[in-house]
Amino acid sequence: MDRFRFPDDLIRAQQEWHDTYRALAVPTPGRTLLRRRLLRLSVRIEGHAFWSTPVGTPAARVELRRRAGGERRSEGAA
């Protein structure tokens, strides 16, 4: 059984956050839109009601990032 049961919308927002963050690493036009999206996602994640529950601990935040793929490494990374 999972220690943390994250709402689906919170997991999706964190996955989108990581995808957007990685997209910003590529020098392309439209980076301003990506930065704005990253900020909106950050607000959505930080303000989610899950964090006001007893299980919304710092450890839960780390686990959310891990589950959402935040620790994925790009190909070729050592």
N, C-alpha and C positions, 0 to 999 in steps of 0.2 A: 504494500500500500504506500502511496506517495505521502511524504510528509507534508507537502504543500499542494493544495488543490487550487491552482490558479484558474481564474475565469478565462474562457476562450478569447474574449476580446482583449484581455490584458496580454496574453501570450502573442496574439497576432500583432498588437501594437509594438511589442518589444521586437518581434521578428522584423517588422517593417522599419523600425528604428535602426536595427543593425544593417539591413539592406541599404537604407538611405545613407548611413554613415560610410559604408564601403563605397557607394556610388560617388560620394564626395571626393574620394581619393583619386578618381579619374578626372584629369583636366578636360572638361567639356563645357560647352555653353550651357546655360541654365543652372549654374551652380547656386545662384541666389534662390531659385525655387527649391532646390534640394535643402539648402540651409533653413529656409522657412518651414519646410516639411519636417525637418529634424526637430526644430523648436516646437512645432505643434504636437508631434508625437511625444516629445519629452514632457510637455504639460499634461497630455492625456495619461501617460504612464504614472507620473508623479501624483496626479490628482485622483487616481483611481480609488474607489471606495475600498478595495481590498486592503490597502495599506492602513486603514483605520480599524481593522479587525485585529484580534489578539495574535493571529498568525502572520500579520504584516510586519515582520521583523527585518533587520538588516540581513540576516541569513536568507530570508525569503527573497530579498532583492537579488542577492548573488545567485541563488538557485534559478530565479526567473531568467536572468541573463544567460546562465549556462544552458538551460533548456531551450531557450529561444535561439541558440546558436551563436551567442556572443563570443564563445571561446573557439569558434571555428577559425582555422588559419587558412590564409590564401594559399593556393598551389605554389609550391616552390619555396615556401617559408621554412626556415630551418627549425 
